[in-house]
Amino acid sequence: MSSQSVDQQTMHTVLVHGAWADGSGWAKVIEPLAAEGFSVTALQVIHEAVTTVAAA
């Protein structure tokens, strides 16, 4: 991370895990991003939803 602080505007970051994983894999990434001023969301995409979208 840069030593510069994030500008006055809050930036939002959305983290998406890969297949056969879950959002908990981002645990070590969320805290440093939040400390830099980012608003962070780690999505929980269930495997069935990924399979359904891929089949469409």
Backbone as a ProteinNet text record, in pm:
[ID]
protein_1_A
[PRIMARY]
MSSQSVDQQTMHTVLVHGAWADGSGWAKVIEPLAAEGFSVTALQVIHEAVTTVAAA
[TERTIARY]
82.8	0	87	35.6	104.4	98.8	197.6	195.5	103.2	58.3	-34	-173.6	-245.7	-381.9	-474.7	-585.2	-684.3	-746.7	-774.6	-835.6	-962.5	-1019.5	-1138.9	-1253.4	-1262.6	-1369.7	-1337.1	-1432.3	-1410.9	-1426.1	-1329.5	-1335	-1389.1	-1477.3	-1534.8	-1473	-1429	-1367.2	-1452.4	-1482.9	-1559.1	-1465.1	-1450.9	-1363.4	-1449.4	-1414.1	-1490.7	-1395.6	-1435.6	-1351.6	-1363.3	-1273	-1278	-1372.9	-1388.3	-1477.3	-1428.3	-1519.6	-1494.4	-1417.6	-1445.8	-1388.5	-1499.2	-1467.4	-1565.5	-1495.9	-1574.7	-1522.2	-1423.3	-1417.2	-1324.5	-1177.8	-1153.5	-1017.9	-961.1	-1049.1	-1006.5	-979.2	-988.6	-976.1	-846.6	-736	-608.1	-590.9	-680.3	-672.4	-763.8	-876.1	-976.5	-922.1	-857.7	-810	-711.7	-608.2	-517	-586.2	-678.8	-751.6	-836	-904.6	-987	-899.6	-781.3	-690	-643.8	-642.4	-604.7	-722.8	-840.8	-956.4	-1056.5	-1034.7	-1127	-1245.4	-1361.3	-1476.8	-1470	-1474.5	-1449.1	-1565.4	-1604.6	-1705.4	-1648.7	-1656.5	-1617.3	-1745.5	-1771.5	-1894.3	-1888.7	-2003.6	-2019.3	-2105.2	-2042.8	-2115.1	-2118.8	-2238.4	-2248.9	-2225.5	-2173.3	-2135.6	-2253.4	-2372.7	-2488.8	-2515.9	-2496.8	-2519.5	-2418.2	-2294.5	-2190.1	-2222.1	-2264.6	-2297.7	-2415.6	-2516.9	-2635.3	-2599.4	-2519.1	-2478.4	-2393.1	-2302.6	-2214.1	-2292.9	-2400.6	-2480.3	-2568	-2593.2	-2685.6	-2626.4
-118.9	0	125	224.2	352.9	421	501.9	576.3	697.5	729.2	840.6	798.1	889.9	857.1	874.4	803.9	813.4	952	1007.7	1140.2	1147.4	1266.3	1287.5	1195.9	1162.8	1076.4	931.7	862.2	722.3	634.8	549.7	456.3	323.4	260.7	132.5	22.3	-82.4	-196.1	-319.3	-392.4	-516.7	-631	-725.7	-840.9	-963.7	-1036.8	-1155	-1274.4	-1378.6	-1498.3	-1583	-1676.7	-1769.9	-1884.7	-1971.7	-2086.8	-2177.4	-2241.1	-2334.8	-2270.1	-2145.4	-2073	-1986.5	-1907.6	-1812.6	-1681.9	-1584.9	-1452	-1445.2	-1548.6	-1545.4	-1542.3	-1581.4	-1578.5	-1437.6	-1337.2	-1198.9	-1135.9	-1211.7	-1157.2	-1076.6	-1125.1	-1056	-935.4	-919.6	-808.3	-693.5	-727.9	-628	-526.5	-572.8	-482.2	-377.2	-415.6	-312.2	-212.3	-260.4	-169	-71.8	-123	-37.7	64.7	22.9	114.5	228	203.1	305.3	394.8	365.4	450.6	396.1	273.7	214.3	151.6	159.5	84.4	-48.3	-160.9	-290.7	-386.5	-456.9	-561.8	-687.6	-799.6	-929.2	-1006.8	-1033.9	-1103.5	-1250.3	-1303.3	-1445.3	-1501.1	-1554.5	-1612.6	-1762.8	-1816.6	-1960.7	-2035.7	-2155.5	-2235.8	-2258.6	-2278.8	-2303.9	-2185.5	-2063.9	-1944	-1936.8	-1971.1	-1968.8	-2071.7	-2190	-2295.2	-2254.6	-2193	-2150.2	-2044.5	-1947.5	-1841.6	-1899.4	-1989.3	-2048	-2131.3	-2193.3	-2277.8	-2195.4	-2070.9	-1986.5	-1942.1
0	0	0	-61.3	-67	68.9	96.6	222.2	211.5	89.1	71.2	113.5	176.7	215.6	96.1	100.1	-6.6	-1.3	-117.1	-127.5	-42.9	-28.9	52.7	10.9	-116.1	-164	-128.9	-67.2	-31.3	-155	-175.2	-287.3	-236.8	-315.6	-275.1	-359	-292.2	-358	-333.9	-440.5	-429.2	-464.5	-372.8	-392.5	-421.7	-527.2	-566.3	-565.8	-497.4	-487.7	-613.3	-627.9	-740	-710.2	-804.8	-789.1	-676.6	-610.5	-500.6	-385.7	-362.5	-248.8	-190.7	-91.2	-38.6	-2.5	37.9	66.1	180.3	263.7	376.8	331.1	207.9	153.8	143.5	149.9	140.5	277.3	384.2	519.8	540.2	488	508.4	416.6	320.5	227	271.2	331	368.5	468.6	572.8	677.9	626.4	549.3	498.3	404.1	322.2	233.7	315.2	415.9	502.3	575.3	617.8	687.1	595.7	464.9	367.2	329.5	385.1	360.2	260	212.2	116.9	189.8	128.8	174.9	99.9	171.2	108.5	131.9	25.5	34.9	-28	44	-11.1	-39.3	-166	-203.5	-164.8	-127.6	-101.7	-214	-316.7	-428.7	-407.6	-399.5	-376.9	-507.4	-497.5	-613.6	-708.2	-655.5	-740	-830.9	-781.3	-861.3	-974	-946.4	-1050.8	-1157.9	-1118.1	-1212.2	-1299	-1239.4	-1313.1	-1417.2	-1378.2	-1471.1	-1582.8	-1550.9	-1651.1	-1751.6	-1707.2	-1795.5	-1889.1	-1853.9	-1934.1	-2064.6
[MASK]
++++++++++++++++++++++++++++++++++++++++++++++++++++++++

